[in-house]
Amino acid sequence: METKTRYTMVNKRGEEIYHADSFLGFIGSTFLVQFLGCIVICIIGMIICGIASIFN
């Protein structure tokens, strides 16, 4: 019987946040989430700055 490794990210309370069956999948998904989060924050900032420039 083959053993299968499961990579899991948990928070401080021990609750599972995310899991993946492969190490590269885990790293890739984590990087993708961080990158997309940064893009979303930049878009929100640009919208706020755009609205603020209207009321100069």
PDB file of N, CA, C and O in Angstrom, chain B, residues numbered from 101:
ATOM      1  N   MET B 101       0.843  -1.184   0.000  1.00  0.00           N
ATOM      2  CA  MET B 101       0.000   0.000   0.000  1.00  0.00           C
ATOM      3  C   MET B 101       0.881   1.237   0.000  1.00  0.00           C
ATOM      4  O   MET B 101       1.823   1.340   0.786  1.00  0.00           O
ATOM      5  N   GLU B 102       0.575   2.163  -0.873  1.00  0.00           N
ATOM      6  CA  GLU B 102       1.368   3.368  -1.012  1.00  0.00           C
ATOM      7  C   GLU B 102       0.857   4.458  -0.077  1.00  0.00           C
ATOM      8  O   GLU B 102      -0.347   4.687   0.035  1.00  0.00           O
ATOM      9  N   THR B 103       1.795   5.126   0.591  1.00  0.00           N
ATOM     10  CA  THR B 103       1.398   6.232   1.457  1.00  0.00           C
ATOM     11  C   THR B 103       1.347   7.508   0.627  1.00  0.00           C
ATOM     12  O   THR B 103       2.144   7.695  -0.293  1.00  0.00           O
ATOM     13  N   LYS B 104       0.426   8.364   0.954  1.00  0.00           N
ATOM     14  CA  LYS B 104       0.238   9.620   0.218  1.00  0.00           C
ATOM     15  C   LYS B 104       0.409  10.771   1.196  1.00  0.00           C
ATOM     16  O   LYS B 104      -0.231  10.808   2.246  1.00  0.00           O
ATOM     17  N   THR B 105       1.278  11.708   0.841  1.00  0.00           N
ATOM     18  CA  THR B 105       1.536  12.868   1.684  1.00  0.00           C
ATOM     19  C   THR B 105       0.525  13.959   1.359  1.00  0.00           C
ATOM     20  O   THR B 105       0.251  14.250   0.194  1.00  0.00           O
ATOM     21  N   ARG B 106      -0.019  14.548   2.403  1.00  0.00           N
ATOM     22  CA  ARG B 106      -0.968  15.646   2.241  1.00  0.00           C
ATOM     23  C   ARG B 106      -0.387  16.871   2.933  1.00  0.00           C
ATOM     24  O   ARG B 106      -0.138  16.857   4.138  1.00  0.00           O
ATOM     25  N   TYR B 107      -0.174  17.930   2.159  1.00  0.00           N
ATOM     26  CA  TYR B 107       0.378  19.166   2.694  1.00  0.00           C
ATOM     27  C   TYR B 107      -0.769  20.053   3.141  1.00  0.00           C
ATOM     28  O   TYR B 107      -1.697  20.324   2.379  1.00  0.00           O
ATOM     29  N   THR B 108      -0.691  20.504   4.393  1.00  0.00           N
ATOM     30  CA  THR B 108      -1.791  21.252   4.992  1.00  0.00           C
ATOM     31  C   THR B 108      -1.275  22.523   5.644  1.00  0.00           C
ATOM     32  O   THR B 108      -0.225  22.517   6.288  1.00  0.00           O
ATOM     33  N   MET B 109      -2.021  23.622   5.477  1.00  0.00           N
ATOM     34  CA  MET B 109      -1.726  24.872   6.166  1.00  0.00           C
ATOM     35  C   MET B 109      -2.793  25.060   7.237  1.00  0.00           C
ATOM     36  O   MET B 109      -3.989  24.976   6.958  1.00  0.00           O
ATOM     37  N   VAL B 110      -2.348  25.317   8.469  1.00  0.00           N
ATOM     38  CA  VAL B 110      -3.285  25.495   9.576  1.00  0.00           C
ATOM     39  C   VAL B 110      -3.062  26.867  10.209  1.00  0.00           C
ATOM     40  O   VAL B 110      -1.979  27.444  10.111  1.00  0.00           O
ATOM     41  N   ASN B 111      -4.111  27.376  10.859  1.00  0.00           N
ATOM     42  CA  ASN B 111      -3.976  28.656  11.549  1.00  0.00           C
ATOM     43  C   ASN B 111      -3.509  28.419  12.981  1.00  0.00           C
ATOM     44  O   ASN B 111      -3.197  27.288  13.351  1.00  0.00           O
ATOM     45  N   LYS B 112      -3.461  29.478  13.787  1.00  0.00           N
ATOM     46  CA  LYS B 112      -2.943  29.367  15.155  1.00  0.00           C
ATOM     47  C   LYS B 112      -3.790  28.463  16.039  1.00  0.00           C
ATOM     48  O   LYS B 112      -3.282  27.876  16.994  1.00  0.00           O
ATOM     49  N   ARG B 113      -5.072  28.349  15.730  1.00  0.00           N
ATOM     50  CA  ARG B 113      -5.963  27.506  16.532  1.00  0.00           C
ATOM     51  C   ARG B 113      -5.960  26.051  16.077  1.00  0.00           C
ATOM     52  O   ARG B 113      -6.649  25.218  16.664  1.00  0.00           O
ATOM     53  N   GLY B 114      -5.187  25.738  15.031  1.00  0.00           N
ATOM     54  CA  GLY B 114      -5.100  24.375  14.549  1.00  0.00           C
ATOM     55  C   GLY B 114      -6.153  24.010  13.525  1.00  0.00           C
ATOM     56  O   GLY B 114      -6.289  22.838  13.175  1.00  0.00           O
ATOM     57  N   GLU B 115      -6.902  24.986  13.037  1.00  0.00           N
ATOM     58  CA  GLU B 115      -7.930  24.727  12.024  1.00  0.00           C
ATOM     59  C   GLU B 115      -7.295  24.737  10.645  1.00  0.00           C
ATOM     60  O   GLU B 115      -6.422  25.558  10.365  1.00  0.00           O
ATOM     61  N   GLU B 116      -7.728  23.837   9.791  1.00  0.00           N
ATOM     62  CA  GLU B 116      -7.170  23.734   8.445  1.00  0.00           C
ATOM     63  C   GLU B 116      -7.625  24.893   7.579  1.00  0.00           C
ATOM     64  O   GLU B 116      -8.816  25.192   7.492  1.00  0.00           O
ATOM     65  N   ILE B 117      -6.651  25.546   6.933  1.00  0.00           N
ATOM     66  CA  ILE B 117      -6.950  26.645   6.019  1.00  0.00           C
ATOM     67  C   ILE B 117      -6.958  26.128   4.588  1.00  0.00           C
ATOM     68  O   ILE B 117      -7.871  26.428   3.818  1.00  0.00           O
ATOM     69  N   TYR B 118      -5.939  25.353   4.235  1.00  0.00           N
ATOM     70  CA  TYR B 118      -5.771  24.893   2.865  1.00  0.00           C
ATOM     71  C   TYR B 118      -5.002  23.582   2.875  1.00  0.00           C
ATOM     72  O   TYR B 118      -4.187  23.343   3.767  1.00  0.00           O
ATOM     73  N   HIS B 119      -5.256  22.736   1.891  1.00  0.00           N
ATOM     74  CA  HIS B 119      -4.489  21.498   1.745  1.00  0.00           C
ATOM     75  C   HIS B 119      -4.285  21.173   0.272  1.00  0.00           C
ATOM     76  O   HIS B 119      -5.061  21.587  -0.589  1.00  0.00           O
ATOM     77  N   ALA B 120      -3.219  20.419   0.004  1.00  0.00           N
ATOM     78  CA  ALA B 120      -2.914  19.982  -1.359  1.00  0.00           C
ATOM     79  C   ALA B 120      -2.241  18.619  -1.279  1.00  0.00           C
ATOM     80  O   ALA B 120      -1.668  18.254  -0.252  1.00  0.00           O
ATOM     81  N   ASP B 121      -2.318  17.879  -2.370  1.00  0.00           N
ATOM     82  CA  ASP B 121      -1.728  16.545  -2.401  1.00  0.00           C
ATOM     83  C   ASP B 121      -0.274  16.554  -2.853  1.00  0.00           C
ATOM     84  O   ASP B 121       0.436  15.575  -2.625  1.00  0.00           O
ATOM     85  N   SER B 122       0.191  17.626  -3.487  1.00  0.00           N
ATOM     86  CA  SER B 122       1.583  17.687  -3.922  1.00  0.00           C
ATOM     87  C   SER B 122       2.227  18.966  -3.400  1.00  0.00           C
ATOM     88  O   SER B 122       1.557  19.972  -3.168  1.00  0.00           O
ATOM     89  N   PHE B 123       3.546  18.900  -3.222  1.00  0.00           N
ATOM     90  CA  PHE B 123       4.273  20.048  -2.689  1.00  0.00           C
ATOM     91  C   PHE B 123       4.256  21.207  -3.678  1.00  0.00           C
ATOM     92  O   PHE B 123       4.029  22.351  -3.284  1.00  0.00           O
ATOM     93  N   LEU B 124       4.494  20.925  -4.964  1.00  0.00           N
ATOM     94  CA  LEU B 124       4.496  21.997  -5.960  1.00  0.00           C
ATOM     95  C   LEU B 124       3.108  22.599  -6.134  1.00  0.00           C
ATOM     96  O   LEU B 124       2.982  23.801  -6.367  1.00  0.00           O
ATOM     97  N   GLY B 125       2.079  21.792  -6.026  1.00  0.00           N
ATOM     98  CA  GLY B 125       0.722  22.319  -6.079  1.00  0.00           C
ATOM     99  C   GLY B 125       0.429  23.222  -4.901  1.00  0.00           C
ATOM    100  O   GLY B 125      -0.248  24.240  -5.046  1.00  0.00           O
ATOM    101  N   PHE B 126       0.934  22.855  -3.733  1.00  0.00           N
ATOM    102  CA  PHE B 126       0.747  23.658  -2.525  1.00  0.00           C
ATOM    103  C   PHE B 126       1.461  25.001  -2.656  1.00  0.00           C
ATOM    104  O   PHE B 126       0.881  26.048  -2.369  1.00  0.00           O
ATOM    105  N   ILE B 127       2.726  24.969  -3.093  1.00  0.00           N
ATOM    106  CA  ILE B 127       3.498  26.202  -3.248  1.00  0.00           C
ATOM    107  C   ILE B 127       2.896  27.065  -4.354  1.00  0.00           C
ATOM    108  O   ILE B 127       2.774  28.280  -4.197  1.00  0.00           O
ATOM    109  N   GLY B 128       2.519  26.442  -5.470  1.00  0.00           N
ATOM    110  CA  GLY B 128       1.933  27.198  -6.576  1.00  0.00           C
ATOM    111  C   GLY B 128       0.633  27.868  -6.199  1.00  0.00           C
ATOM    112  O   GLY B 128       0.411  29.032  -6.532  1.00  0.00           O
ATOM    113  N   SER B 129      -0.223  27.150  -5.513  1.00  0.00           N
ATOM    114  CA  SER B 129      -1.513  27.730  -5.104  1.00  0.00           C
ATOM    115  C   SER B 129      -1.313  28.842  -4.078  1.00  0.00           C
ATOM    116  O   SER B 129      -2.008  29.858  -4.120  1.00  0.00           O
ATOM    117  N   THR B 130      -0.374  28.656  -3.164  1.00  0.00           N
ATOM    118  CA  THR B 130      -0.101  29.693  -2.162  1.00  0.00           C
ATOM    119  C   THR B 130       0.418  30.956  -2.839  1.00  0.00           C
ATOM    120  O   THR B 130      -0.017  32.061  -2.516  1.00  0.00           O
ATOM    121  N   PHE B 131       1.351  30.794  -3.782  1.00  0.00           N
ATOM    122  CA  PHE B 131       1.885  31.947  -4.516  1.00  0.00           C
ATOM    123  C   PHE B 131       0.792  32.636  -5.318  1.00  0.00           C
ATOM    124  O   PHE B 131       0.726  33.865  -5.354  1.00  0.00           O
ATOM    125  N   LEU B 132      -0.065  31.852  -5.961  1.00  0.00           N
ATOM    126  CA  LEU B 132      -1.140  32.418  -6.776  1.00  0.00           C
ATOM    127  C   LEU B 132      -2.101  33.232  -5.917  1.00  0.00           C
ATOM    128  O   LEU B 132      -2.521  34.318  -6.316  1.00  0.00           O
ATOM    129  N   VAL B 133      -2.450  32.720  -4.747  1.00  0.00           N
ATOM    130  CA  VAL B 133      -3.363  33.437  -3.855  1.00  0.00           C
ATOM    131  C   VAL B 133      -2.727  34.743  -3.390  1.00  0.00           C
ATOM    132  O   VAL B 133      -3.402  35.771  -3.348  1.00  0.00           O
ATOM    133  N   GLN B 134      -1.439  34.722  -3.038  1.00  0.00           N
ATOM    134  CA  GLN B 134      -0.765  35.944  -2.593  1.00  0.00           C
ATOM    135  C   GLN B 134      -0.680  36.966  -3.721  1.00  0.00           C
ATOM    136  O   GLN B 134      -0.889  38.158  -3.494  1.00  0.00           O
ATOM    137  N   PHE B 135      -0.374  36.509  -4.936  1.00  0.00           N
ATOM    138  CA  PHE B 135      -0.254  37.403  -6.081  1.00  0.00           C
ATOM    139  C   PHE B 135      -1.595  38.031  -6.420  1.00  0.00           C
ATOM    140  O   PHE B 135      -1.673  39.238  -6.644  1.00  0.00           O
ATOM    141  N   LEU B 136      -2.646  37.229  -6.461  1.00  0.00           N
ATOM    142  CA  LEU B 136      -3.971  37.762  -6.772  1.00  0.00           C
ATOM    143  C   LEU B 136      -4.469  38.698  -5.675  1.00  0.00           C
ATOM    144  O   LEU B 136      -5.153  39.680  -5.965  1.00  0.00           O
ATOM    145  N   GLY B 137      -4.136  38.407  -4.429  1.00  0.00           N
ATOM    146  CA  GLY B 137      -4.503  39.304  -3.325  1.00  0.00           C
ATOM    147  C   GLY B 137      -3.853  40.667  -3.479  1.00  0.00           C
ATOM    148  O   GLY B 137      -4.487  41.692  -3.230  1.00  0.00           O
ATOM    149  N   CYS B 138      -2.593  40.682  -3.886  1.00  0.00           N
ATOM    150  CA  CYS B 138      -1.881  41.943  -4.115  1.00  0.00           C
ATOM    151  C   CYS B 138      -2.525  42.722  -5.254  1.00  0.00           C
ATOM    152  O   CYS B 138      -2.685  43.939  -5.165  1.00  0.00           O
ATOM    153  N   ILE B 139      -2.893  42.027  -6.319  1.00  0.00           N
ATOM    154  CA  ILE B 139      -3.532  42.688  -7.466  1.00  0.00           C
ATOM    155  C   ILE B 139      -4.866  43.304  -7.047  1.00  0.00           C
ATOM    156  O   ILE B 139      -5.176  44.426  -7.448  1.00  0.00           O
ATOM    157  N   VAL B 140      -5.652  42.594  -6.255  1.00  0.00           N
ATOM    158  CA  VAL B 140      -6.952  43.104  -5.811  1.00  0.00           C
ATOM    159  C   VAL B 140      -6.773  44.339  -4.937  1.00  0.00           C
ATOM    160  O   VAL B 140      -7.519  45.308  -5.080  1.00  0.00           O
ATOM    161  N   ILE B 141      -5.797  44.319  -4.037  1.00  0.00           N
ATOM    162  CA  ILE B 141      -5.545  45.482  -3.183  1.00  0.00           C
ATOM    163  C   ILE B 141      -5.116  46.681  -4.026  1.00  0.00           C
ATOM    164  O   ILE B 141      -5.525  47.809  -3.750  1.00  0.00           O
ATOM    165  N   CYS B 142      -4.293  46.446  -5.056  1.00  0.00           N
ATOM    166  CA  CYS B 142      -3.879  47.546  -5.949  1.00  0.00           C
ATOM    167  C   CYS B 142      -5.060  48.117  -6.709  1.00  0.00           C
ATOM    168  O   CYS B 142      -5.163  49.334  -6.866  1.00  0.00           O
ATOM    169  N   ILE B 143      -5.945  47.267  -7.180  1.00  0.00           N
ATOM    170  CA  ILE B 143      -7.122  47.744  -7.916  1.00  0.00           C
ATOM    171  C   ILE B 143      -8.018  48.582  -7.012  1.00  0.00           C
ATOM    172  O   ILE B 143      -8.506  49.634  -7.427  1.00  0.00           O
ATOM    173  N   ILE B 144      -8.238  48.129  -5.794  1.00  0.00           N
ATOM    174  CA  ILE B 144      -9.054  48.899  -4.847  1.00  0.00           C
ATOM    175  C   ILE B 144      -8.411  50.249  -4.563  1.00  0.00           C
ATOM    176  O   ILE B 144      -9.104  51.264  -4.505  1.00  0.00           O
ATOM    177  N   GLY B 145      -7.092  50.272  -4.385  1.00  0.00           N
ATOM    178  CA  GLY B 145      -6.378  51.538  -4.165  1.00  0.00           C
ATOM    179  C   GLY B 145      -6.496  52.476  -5.342  1.00  0.00           C
ATOM    180  O   GLY B 145      -6.664  53.681  -5.157  1.00  0.00           O
ATOM    181  N   MET B 146      -6.409  51.942  -6.563  1.00  0.00           N
ATOM    182  CA  MET B 146      -6.539  52.785  -7.751  1.00  0.00           C
ATOM    183  C   MET B 146      -7.937  53.370  -7.862  1.00  0.00           C
ATOM    184  O   MET B 146      -8.094  54.523  -8.265  1.00  0.00           O
ATOM    185  N   ILE B 147      -8.947  52.595  -7.512  1.00  0.00           N
ATOM    186  CA  ILE B 147     -10.328  53.102  -7.554  1.00  0.00           C
ATOM    187  C   ILE B 147     -10.509  54.231  -6.539  1.00  0.00           C
ATOM    188  O   ILE B 147     -11.104  55.263  -6.849  1.00  0.00           O
ATOM    189  N   ILE B 148      -9.997  54.027  -5.336  1.00  0.00           N
ATOM    190  CA  ILE B 148     -10.125  55.054  -4.292  1.00  0.00           C
ATOM    191  C   ILE B 148      -9.381  56.322  -4.702  1.00  0.00           C
ATOM    192  O   ILE B 148      -9.900  57.425  -4.532  1.00  0.00           O
ATOM    193  N   CYS B 149      -8.161  56.173  -5.246  1.00  0.00           N
ATOM    194  CA  CYS B 149      -7.405  57.348  -5.686  1.00  0.00           C
ATOM    195  C   CYS B 149      -8.084  58.041  -6.866  1.00  0.00           C
ATOM    196  O   CYS B 149      -8.047  59.267  -6.967  1.00  0.00           O
ATOM    197  N   GLY B 150      -8.702  57.268  -7.755  1.00  0.00           N
ATOM    198  CA  GLY B 150      -9.426  57.857  -8.877  1.00  0.00           C
ATOM    199  C   GLY B 150     -10.613  58.665  -8.416  1.00  0.00           C
ATOM    200  O   GLY B 150     -10.845  59.765  -8.917  1.00  0.00           O
ATOM    201  N   ILE B 151     -11.369  58.142  -7.472  1.00  0.00           N
ATOM    202  CA  ILE B 151     -12.517  58.879  -6.935  1.00  0.00           C
ATOM    203  C   ILE B 151     -12.043  60.122  -6.183  1.00  0.00           C
ATOM    204  O   ILE B 151     -12.678  61.173  -6.273  1.00  0.00           O
ATOM    205  N   ALA B 152     -10.946  60.017  -5.450  1.00  0.00           N
ATOM    206  CA  ALA B 152     -10.423  61.176  -4.719  1.00  0.00           C
ATOM    207  C   ALA B 152      -9.936  62.258  -5.672  1.00  0.00           C
ATOM    208  O   ALA B 152     -10.047  63.444  -5.362  1.00  0.00           O
ATOM    209  N   SER B 153      -9.392  61.868  -6.837  1.00  0.00           N
ATOM    210  CA  SER B 153      -8.907  62.890  -7.775  1.00  0.00           C
ATOM    211  C   SER B 153     -10.053  63.648  -8.434  1.00  0.00           C
ATOM    212  O   SER B 153      -9.868  64.777  -8.889  1.00  0.00           O
ATOM    213  N   ILE B 154     -11.232  63.037  -8.490  1.00  0.00           N
ATOM    214  CA  ILE B 154     -12.388  63.739  -9.042  1.00  0.00           C
ATOM    215  C   ILE B 154     -12.754  64.936  -8.154  1.00  0.00           C
ATOM    216  O   ILE B 154     -13.128  65.997  -8.654  1.00  0.00           O
ATOM    217  N   PHE B 155     -12.643  64.755  -6.848  1.00  0.00           N
ATOM    218  CA  PHE B 155     -13.017  65.798  -5.893  1.00  0.00           C
ATOM    219  C   PHE B 155     -11.798  66.631  -5.469  1.00  0.00           C
ATOM    220  O   PHE B 155     -11.719  67.069  -4.321  1.00  0.00           O
ATOM    221  N   ASN B 156     -10.881  66.844  -6.358  1.00  0.00           N
ATOM    222  CA  ASN B 156      -9.665  67.588  -6.086  1.00  0.00           C
ATOM    223  C   ASN B 156     -10.017  68.930  -5.545  1.00  0.00           C
ATOM    224  O   ASN B 156      -9.128  69.727  -5.245  1.00  0.00           O
TER     225      ASN B 156
END
